[in-house]
């Protein structure tokens, strides 16, 4: 009997949502397996080496981990229709939005989950991890399972100092997206792109599905809630088109401006920290040892609030995707992207300083 695609993921999981929505849109047959404690121990730890979801096991018994790598591996097997726009402005924006959605939107996602939806999340974690226990046992398990997630808030920069700023920023984003989805089914037309799948991760798993956050979204951004529903159950699997002539909707301009304002300064500081770390650790050059997940702390600013957060190396591995795409452009195509960046206040991104190249080996980020 031929083995199908085995998807180890959960509804409560940010990146599981990204991959699941992609597979549903592409009509890729898969079976979803709940990551119980036994599954983590016997399957995920055995294959990946650390407890993480989503994980994909292929019919050939290959193990894929990381939502972006899973999706790109599938794109080589199921290329039509592509989730990457052909237009250079659209594709660059899509790659950039995916990085930002994957890495920066963790901040509001984790803030809302652990300050407004904590009881719900703990119950979910307990139910998923130990379906064999009664409610009290699941609650105790959920409390234990939640500790590393809730404990990560300070590293993300989620503190009482930044809480009001995070909510102001997130509600501002909801307003911008609500205006966009009033006119477009997806970010770049009637077909979802890699940016839609990236954005769906936090906006579904944490912000739509968690009850207090879901109430906020449905109340102040009903068109965003409708987009979440389209992404969850695509009305036209494998259908739709990107906007013609590489058109960039005007309603996405505020979102790009937000990315440049909030996230680009952090990326610049992160690249500088990585360069200094590599210079101080020449043994890393061989690329055998994984980079630390974080390189100390640095200060960031959000809606006027200042706080410290960890310097995450993974962001730079993801950020190579839009940077490499931009570096390969020539002539009028490059000028079109540079003009878009200038309008968004992203001139610094156009001349982003080089940093040591990163790759992934054995599911860890290392120097290339």
C-alpha positions as CSV (number, residue, x, y, z in Angstrom):
1,X,0.0,0.0,0.0
2,X,1.4,3.4,-1.0
3,X,1.9,5.9,1.8
4,X,0.3,9.3,1.3
5,X,1.5,12.7,2.6
6,X,1.4,12.6,6.4
7,X,1.0,16.1,7.8
8,X,1.8,16.5,11.5
9,X,0.1,19.7,12.5
10,X,-2.6,21.3,14.6
11,X,-5.4,23.9,14.3
12,X,-3.8,25.8,17.2
13,X,-0.5,26.1,15.4
14,X,0.6,29.2,13.4
15,X,2.6,27.5,10.7
16,X,0.4,24.5,10.4
17,X,-2.3,26.8,9.2
18,X,-0.1,28.2,6.5
19,X,0.7,24.7,5.1
20,X,-2.8,23.3,5.5
21,X,-4.4,26.2,3.6
22,X,-1.8,25.8,0.8
23,X,-2.5,22.0,0.5
24,X,-6.3,22.6,0.4
25,X,-5.9,25.3,-2.3
26,X,-3.7,23.0,-4.4
27,X,-5.9,19.9,-3.8
28,X,-2.9,18.0,-2.5
29,X,-4.1,14.8,-0.8
30,X,-2.9,14.5,2.8
31,X,-3.8,13.0,6.1
32,X,-3.4,15.2,9.2
33,X,-2.0,13.5,12.3
34,X,-2.5,15.2,15.7
35,X,0.9,15.7,17.5
36,X,0.2,14.0,20.8
37,X,2.9,13.5,23.3
38,X,3.6,10.0,21.9
39,X,3.8,11.4,18.3
40,X,6.3,14.0,19.3
41,X,8.4,11.4,21.0
42,X,8.2,8.6,18.5
43,X,7.9,10.5,15.2
44,X,8.9,14.1,15.3
45,X,11.8,13.9,17.7
46,X,13.0,10.8,15.9
47,X,12.9,12.5,12.5
48,X,13.7,16.2,13.2
49,X,15.6,16.1,16.5
50,X,13.5,18.7,18.3
51,X,9.8,19.2,19.1
52,X,8.3,21.2,16.3
53,X,5.3,21.3,13.9
54,X,4.4,21.3,11.1
55,X,6.3,18.3,9.8
56,X,5.6,16.5,6.5
57,X,6.4,12.9,5.8
58,X,6.3,12.1,2.1
59,X,5.2,8.9,0.3
60,X,9.0,8.4,-0.2
61,X,9.5,8.6,3.5
62,X,11.3,12.0,3.3
63,X,10.9,14.4,6.2
64,X,10.1,18.1,5.4
65,X,10.1,20.7,8.1
66,X,9.5,24.5,8.0
67,X,6.5,25.8,6.3
68,X,8.3,27.6,3.6
69,X,10.4,24.6,2.6
70,X,7.3,22.4,2.7
71,X,5.5,24.7,0.4
72,X,8.4,25.1,-2.0
73,X,9.0,21.3,-2.1
74,X,5.3,20.9,-3.0
75,X,5.6,23.6,-5.7
76,X,8.1,21.5,-7.5
77,X,5.7,18.5,-7.4
78,X,2.4,20.4,-8.0
79,X,3.5,23.5,-10.0
80,X,0.2,24.6,-11.4
81,X,-1.1,27.1,-10.6
82,X,1.9,28.7,-9.1
83,X,1.4,30.6,-5.9
84,X,4.3,33.0,-6.9
85,X,3.2,35.9,-9.1
86,X,5.1,36.4,-12.4
87,X,5.1,40.2,-12.1
88,X,8.2,41.4,-10.5
89,X,6.6,44.0,-8.2
90,X,3.9,41.5,-7.1
91,X,6.4,38.7,-6.6
92,X,8.9,40.8,-4.6
93,X,6.0,42.2,-2.4
94,X,4.7,38.6,-1.9
95,X,8.1,37.3,-0.8
96,X,8.5,40.3,1.6
97,X,5.1,39.9,3.1
98,X,5.7,36.2,3.7
99,X,8.8,37.0,5.8
100,X,7.0,39.7,7.7
101,X,3.9,37.6,8.3
102,X,6.0,34.6,9.4
103,X,8.4,36.4,11.7
104,X,7.1,39.8,12.7
105,X,3.4,39.0,13.2
106,X,4.4,36.5,15.9
107,X,4.4,39.6,18.2
108,X,0.7,40.4,18.0
109,X,-0.2,36.7,17.7
110,X,1.6,35.8,20.9
111,X,0.5,38.9,22.7
112,X,-3.2,38.2,22.1
113,X,-3.0,34.5,22.7
114,X,-1.2,34.7,26.1
115,X,-2.8,37.9,27.4
116,X,-6.4,37.5,26.1
117,X,-6.9,33.9,25.2
118,X,-4.7,32.0,27.8
119,X,-7.4,29.7,29.2
120,X,-8.5,28.7,25.7
121,X,-5.0,28.0,24.6
122,X,-4.1,26.0,27.6
123,X,-7.2,23.8,27.1
124,X,-6.3,23.3,23.5
125,X,-2.7,22.3,24.3
126,X,-3.9,19.8,26.9
127,X,-6.5,18.3,24.7
128,X,-4.1,17.9,21.8
129,X,-1.2,16.5,23.8
130,X,-3.1,14.1,26.0
131,X,-6.5,13.1,24.6
132,X,-6.4,10.1,26.9
133,X,-6.7,12.2,30.1
134,X,-9.8,13.7,31.8
135,X,-10.4,17.5,31.8
136,X,-8.3,18.1,34.9
137,X,-5.4,16.0,33.6
138,X,-5.5,17.8,30.3
139,X,-5.5,21.2,32.0
140,X,-2.4,20.2,34.0
141,X,-0.7,19.0,30.8
142,X,-1.8,22.2,29.0
143,X,-0.3,24.4,31.7
144,X,3.0,22.5,31.4
145,X,3.0,22.5,27.6
146,X,2.2,26.2,27.5
147,X,5.2,27.3,29.6
148,X,7.8,27.6,26.8
149,X,5.3,29.4,24.5
150,X,4.1,31.9,27.1
151,X,7.6,32.2,28.4
152,X,8.8,33.4,25.0
153,X,6.9,36.7,25.2
154,X,9.8,38.8,26.6
155,X,12.1,37.4,23.9
156,X,9.6,38.6,21.3
157,X,9.4,42.0,22.9
158,X,5.9,41.4,24.3
159,X,5.8,43.1,27.7
160,X,3.5,45.4,29.7
161,X,5.4,48.3,28.1
162,X,4.7,47.2,24.6
163,X,1.2,45.7,25.1
164,X,-0.8,48.9,24.2
165,X,1.5,49.6,21.2
166,X,1.1,46.0,19.9
167,X,-2.7,46.4,20.0
168,X,-2.6,49.8,18.3
169,X,-0.3,48.4,15.5
170,X,-2.4,45.3,15.0
171,X,-5.7,47.1,14.9
172,X,-4.2,49.5,12.5
173,X,-3.1,46.6,10.3
174,X,-6.6,45.1,10.5
175,X,-8.1,48.4,9.3
176,X,-5.6,48.4,6.3
177,X,-6.3,44.8,5.4
178,X,-10.1,45.3,5.8
179,X,-9.9,48.1,3.2
180,X,-7.9,45.9,0.9
181,X,-10.2,42.8,1.2
182,X,-13.2,45.0,0.5
183,X,-12.0,45.2,-3.1
184,X,-9.9,42.0,-3.6
185,X,-10.4,38.4,-2.7
186,X,-6.7,37.9,-1.9
187,X,-3.6,40.1,-1.7
188,X,-2.8,40.2,-5.4
189,X,-6.1,39.4,-7.1
190,X,-8.4,36.3,-7.2
191,X,-5.6,33.8,-6.6
192,X,-3.9,33.3,-3.3
193,X,-0.1,33.9,-3.2
194,X,2.7,32.8,-0.9
195,X,2.0,36.1,0.9
196,X,-1.6,35.1,1.6
197,X,-0.6,31.7,3.0
198,X,2.0,33.4,5.2
199,X,-0.5,36.0,6.4
200,X,-3.0,33.3,7.1
201,X,-0.8,31.6,9.6
202,X,-1.1,34.2,12.4
203,X,-4.5,35.6,11.3
204,X,-6.1,32.2,11.4
205,X,-4.5,30.2,14.2
206,X,-4.2,32.9,16.8
207,X,-6.3,35.9,15.7
208,X,-9.4,34.3,14.1
209,X,-9.7,31.0,16.0
210,X,-8.8,32.2,19.5
211,X,-12.1,33.5,20.9
212,X,-11.2,36.9,22.2
213,X,-9.1,37.7,19.2
214,X,-11.7,36.3,16.9
215,X,-14.3,38.7,18.3
216,X,-12.0,41.6,17.7
217,X,-11.4,40.7,14.1
218,X,-15.0,40.0,13.2
219,X,-16.1,43.3,14.9
220,X,-13.5,45.7,13.5
221,X,-12.4,43.9,10.3
222,X,-15.2,41.7,9.0
223,X,-13.7,41.6,5.5
224,X,-10.5,40.2,7.0
225,X,-12.6,37.5,8.7
226,X,-14.2,36.7,5.3
227,X,-10.7,36.4,3.7
228,X,-9.8,33.9,6.5
229,X,-12.8,31.9,5.7
230,X,-11.9,31.9,1.9
231,X,-8.4,30.7,2.8
232,X,-9.8,28.0,5.1
233,X,-12.2,26.6,2.6
234,X,-11.1,27.9,-0.9
235,X,-14.1,28.5,-3.0
236,X,-12.1,27.9,-6.2
237,X,-9.3,25.4,-5.5
238,X,-6.4,25.8,-8.0
239,X,-8.3,28.7,-9.5
240,X,-8.1,32.5,-9.7
241,X,-5.7,34.9,-11.3
242,X,-3.1,37.5,-10.2
243,X,-3.8,41.0,-11.2
244,X,-2.7,41.7,-14.8
245,X,0.2,43.8,-15.8
246,X,2.0,43.4,-12.4
247,X,-0.6,45.8,-10.9
248,X,0.0,46.6,-7.2
249,X,-3.2,47.5,-5.5
250,X,-3.2,50.9,-3.8
251,X,-4.7,49.3,-0.8
252,X,-1.5,47.4,-0.1
253,X,0.6,50.6,0.1
254,X,-0.2,51.1,3.8
255,X,0.7,47.5,4.6
256,X,4.1,47.9,2.8
257,X,4.7,51.2,4.6
258,X,4.0,49.4,7.9
259,X,6.5,46.7,7.1
260,X,9.2,49.3,6.4
261,X,8.4,51.4,9.5
262,X,8.2,48.5,12.0
263,X,10.2,45.6,10.7
264,X,13.0,46.9,8.4
265,X,14.9,48.6,11.3
266,X,14.9,45.3,13.2
267,X,16.2,43.4,10.1
268,X,19.0,46.0,9.7
269,X,20.1,45.5,13.3
270,X,19.8,41.8,13.0
271,X,22.1,41.7,9.9
272,X,24.6,43.8,11.7
273,X,24.5,41.5,14.8
274,X,25.0,38.4,12.6
275,X,28.0,40.0,10.9
276,X,29.6,40.8,14.2
277,X,28.8,37.3,15.6
278,X,30.4,35.5,12.6
279,X,33.5,37.7,12.8
280,X,33.9,36.8,16.5
281,X,33.3,33.1,15.9
282,X,35.5,32.0,12.9
283,X,34.8,28.3,13.7
284,X,31.3,28.9,12.3
285,X,32.5,29.4,8.8
286,X,32.6,25.6,8.0
287,X,28.8,25.7,8.3
288,X,28.6,22.6,10.5
289,X,27.5,24.1,13.8
290,X,24.0,25.5,13.8
291,X,23.7,29.3,14.5
292,X,22.2,30.3,17.9
293,X,18.5,30.9,17.5
294,X,19.1,34.3,19.1
295,X,22.2,36.6,19.3
296,X,21.5,38.5,22.5
297,X,19.0,41.4,22.7
298,X,18.5,44.7,21.0
299,X,16.1,47.6,21.3
300,X,13.2,48.1,18.9
301,X,10.4,50.6,18.6
302,X,6.7,50.1,18.0
303,X,4.1,52.8,17.9
304,X,6.3,55.0,20.1
305,X,7.0,52.3,22.7
306,X,10.6,51.2,23.2
307,X,11.6,47.8,24.5
308,X,14.2,45.1,24.0
309,X,13.7,41.8,22.2
310,X,15.9,38.9,21.1
311,X,17.9,39.1,17.8
312,X,16.6,36.2,15.8
313,X,18.8,34.7,13.1
314,X,16.0,32.8,11.4
315,X,14.6,36.1,10.1
316,X,17.7,36.6,8.0
317,X,17.4,33.1,6.4
318,X,13.9,34.0,5.3
319,X,14.8,37.5,4.3
320,X,17.3,36.2,1.7
321,X,14.4,35.2,-0.5
322,X,13.2,38.7,-1.3
323,X,16.8,40.1,-1.3
324,X,18.0,37.4,-3.8
325,X,15.0,38.1,-6.0
326,X,15.7,41.8,-6.0
327,X,19.4,41.3,-6.7
328,X,18.7,39.3,-9.8
329,X,16.5,42.0,-11.4
330,X,17.8,44.2,-14.1
331,X,16.6,47.2,-16.1
332,X,13.0,48.3,-16.0
333,X,12.0,45.4,-13.7
334,X,14.5,46.4,-11.1
335,X,13.5,50.1,-11.4
336,X,9.8,49.2,-10.9
337,X,10.5,47.4,-7.6
338,X,12.9,50.2,-6.4
339,X,10.2,52.7,-7.2
340,X,7.7,50.7,-5.2
341,X,10.1,50.5,-2.2
342,X,10.8,54.2,-2.3
343,X,7.0,55.0,-2.2
344,X,6.8,52.6,0.8
345,X,9.7,54.3,2.6
346,X,11.9,51.3,2.0
347,X,15.0,52.9,0.5
348,X,17.2,51.2,3.0
349,X,15.9,47.8,1.9
350,X,17.0,48.6,-1.7
351,X,20.6,49.0,-0.5
352,X,20.4,46.4,2.3
353,X,24.0,45.8,3.6
354,X,25.3,42.3,2.7
355,X,25.5,39.7,5.5
356,X,26.8,36.2,5.8
357,X,24.6,33.8,3.7
358,X,22.6,31.3,5.6
359,X,21.1,27.9,4.7
360,X,19.4,25.0,6.5
361,X,21.0,21.7,7.2
362,X,19.4,18.9,9.3
363,X,16.5,21.3,10.1
364,X,18.8,24.0,11.6
365,X,20.1,27.3,10.3
366,X,23.8,27.3,9.5
367,X,26.3,29.5,7.5
368,X,26.2,28.5,3.9
